[in-house]
């Protein structure tokens, strides 16, 4: 038997098989590229996404395929999933300016201002000029708002005025906020708030300063430390009656004098939160510590937001607050779901609800401070925003608070009405 001949035949067979397999693989990649390109030029976005995902599962994964899938998602306005594809494309070619530009706009259209600014640090001067951010303002926006809160008809008989009076007069509220960036790396939000209200016990003047930093880091993480300083001036007016001592002769009549008592106090709220974007989800956790009213309160929160279409057209979300003022011997829970919808290009609406127990809480990473002695049991809210121009929008907020008075434990309601403007340079 000629073994050398057999070995030669087997060797040729193996070579032919290898060449055939390689040719088939090359043909497969070529067919994938050709078909995905044809679907791209024909703008068959849904079919392109389906075909591209199938090809990736079979092992075809390269820059142009990811770019075409990303553009398909982008054209369907699913910016969350488009973002993932452009990131995959950049893993093949980290300097491709078209992929960087698309990723930048995905961030912008999904409201990820900090991520967009951070990404732009890597852009060339030509790309910065093309997008129009080579001379971008460091100020992201300015908000100015004001409003009031009006109680329902709950009243009592005021002996000094000899008439029915509200337990709580309408409040005055004014708020100014500014968001800006530092070297496109850190975003800072400053806010000053003034609040004034007269009630049946005293008059409150409250001034607040809030500062929050938003720091984007790798893998879609955002770290947000915050500090809130609250100064409260409480003015109480009461009448004191002086009775003369009893003696053998009639004395002067009793005297009444009005005494005004003023007290001032300062409180600090510290908070930190971490947030991560995963496809259509935004997930976050946070902790807030407060010494409001000289009581230490710990508030731990977790939230999840889901973008149904991968953009800002329709979003659902919920925040869960676990809080205690007794160093965890007693733990309370509050829940705040919301729905956000953008029915028109210039109009957005957000409906929210809060169900609360135990104590009032501080919300939104230490931003919303509720230091009322009366418990907010629940709260409904609707926020409407309308864009007048590219740089100017107006908004209005209505809330209905269900409250419980602290001492007499009667229930009452607050109608909160706020209007504001937002200026984007």
ABEGO torsion letter per residue (X at the ends): XBAAAAAAAAAAAAAAAAAAAAAAAAAAAAAAAAAAAAAAAAGBAAAAAAAAAAAAAAGBBBAAAAAAAAAAAAAAGBAAAAAAAAAAAAAABAABAAAAAAAAAAAAAAGBAAAAAAAAAABBAAAAAAAGAAABBABABBBBBBEBBBBBABBBBBAAAGBBBBABBBBBBBBBBBBBBBGGABBBBBBBBBBBBBBAABBBBBBBBBBBBBBBBBGGBBBBBBBBBBBBBBBBBBBBBBBBBBBABBBBBBBBBBBBBBBBBBBBBBBBBBBBBBEABBBBBBBBBBABGGBBBBBBBBBBBBBAAGBAABBBBBBBBBBBAAGGABBBBBBBBBBBBBABAABBBBBBBBBBBGBBBBBGGGABBBABABBBABBBBBBBBBBABAABBBBBBBBBBBBBBAAAGBBBBBBBBBBBBBBBX
